[in-house]
Amino acid sequence: MLIDQPPPKVFHRFIYMALSNEDEMTDVPPATPPLVALNDIHKTFGAVSALRGVSIDVQPGETFALLGDNAAGKSTLMKVLTGVYQPDQGSIELDGKTTEFPTPSASRDQGVEMVYQDFALADNLDVRSNIFLGREPQKNVLGPLLRIIDRKKMELETKRVLERLDIPINPRLKVKRLSGGQRQAVAIGRALAFDARLIIMDEPTANLSVAKVDKLIEVTQRLKDLGIAVIIITHRLDEAFAVADRFAVMRQGQVVGRFRVGDVSEAQVAHLISHGTLDDYIDDGAGIPEKRRKIGSTSSMEVVDVMATPATTNGSHS
Amino acid sequence: MSLTMERVKTKLGPADLKEGMTATKVKRFIGDYGIIILFVVILVFLAAVAPNFLTLNNIVNVVRQSSIIGLIALGMTFIMITAGIDLSVGSIVGLAGMTFALLAPASGGAFWLPLVAGLAVGLLVGFLSAALVVWGAILPFLATLATMAIARTAVLVMTDGQVVSGLSGPAEWLGSGFIGPVPVPVIIFLIAAIICEFVLSRTKFGSHVYAVGGNEESAKKVGISTGRVLFTVYLIGGVTAALGGLVLTARLDGAAPVAGTGYELQVIAAVVIGGTSLFGGVGTIRGTVIGVLLLGVVMNGMNLMGVSSYFQQGVQGIILVLAVLLNRWKSD
């Protein structure tokens, strides 16, 4: 069944399924619980409501993009997931079980790793030291009282991790000598070295001299092959459409739409980012782009109407 | 014609690549060993022009004199690698040395007590500097300028500006004694240098010191407690400066309230000459030891050659400029 009438705005909250098949109208529940689910997350900073009831879920091995303009709440949401911020309300589930990330290290201990926009590298240190920065393996010398860094182990692990990414870099090379792409590989390698199950990449092409989207597709595909889920925070639609399986659009601290790539056009998403709704969207005939990588058997488009509950405050946290 | 020549030159051939690689290797070699080469050249020059320079007595004397600045420079290396600076070290030398001098005659058999008290004073001033830098978020230059003044005031008030002299036997041994042919201050300096080198190059803490100096924000993001690292380096700086003060007091068999004045600049010069960057993230204890010895040798050589003291500081300045230029060239 095709819903061809635009839904009225008076609905407090509704779902608009733009699908042609009755069977495909309902999201088929996955056989396994999502790797990570953020449920009804709220976060306030003083008078600023940065997050207002945000829910997203990510499946194992899935690449999920979080889209939105500046101050939409993307980074704040990810800081909740990485233990930097504690939510005022809402819950986090990992493998279907409710959990808490009181600190960044608690989040990392459970396999959630962050690749920062600036890659968070120390240029003065070599590749292996950066991969293990803050979590250097140690070995005992003269008993447990005297422990030194196990550089041999660091080097071997660094080689192994970069081989998994198929980006060979000399582990002893200073990071300041690396290109933008290599630096990103080191940052991703840091996450892989500690058995990450979910890697969050903040604006992954922002610090590359040339937008190396192709390389990013390669890397995310490799992570997928390794069974690692990826969340990409971005405001670049081409990037999201190129690498993601699904994505959510955020605006003013709320999720205003969730889609599978291929079910919606870049123009529609751009409209949703700027207006928060597709009600007044006029099709420019650009059409829906071909799926770069089709995943699963179900495709769906879900637009969440948040206009009925207008933002009281525009969050400054993005 | 010249245009054509330029165009031809911009095309890189195998010979150009080979030349480029050789140039990189030469640059890396000079960058890594330039200061050692300079040190050796100065040694050879002084051996040739100053007849007494290469005698055992003179060498022992140079190393012994350098060990006091050297001890202070060890802690300063940690601080400067984190992109910090400690201007209070000279005042700590004075305060710790004076504490030692006041307590030593009365300590009887408890030789260790005035030593511990002196080190504790250094630790206290280091703590104050660290607290201002980490908790107060005051720039290290300003924070330690303040602690420099506070520590110097403390020593002046403590003694009413008077010199204290006459230490007990064991205290004197600390400054003038020998173990075999090696002076005790040199042994203390070497042991301290080995410990600092080990901590900085082999331990997790050492790695974090470099990380904080290289990119404090990144260090924070990966979960390093940058405040704890910064706090610790200022404590280390306080202790090594105090150790320098104790050795100086023992060597002079007394303490003056103005002792250590201006040491901070000599120490910073030695550390920079040794390859530590004022911008942080770069430096080694080995380099600092060479920097300290180089300055000590130059001063000694100039004394032996009868160079006027008016010129000595100028020469020191020229060496500092050369070292800074070398470090910058290396990092480009």
Interface residues (C-beta under 8 A of the other chain):
Chain A: P104 S105 R108 M114 Y116 D118 F119 A120 L121 A122 D123 N124 L125 S129 L133 G134 R135 E136 Q138 R147 I148 I149 R190
Chain B: R202 T203 K204 S207 H208 Y210 A211 G213 G214 N215 E217 S218 A219 K221 V222 G223 I224 G281 V282
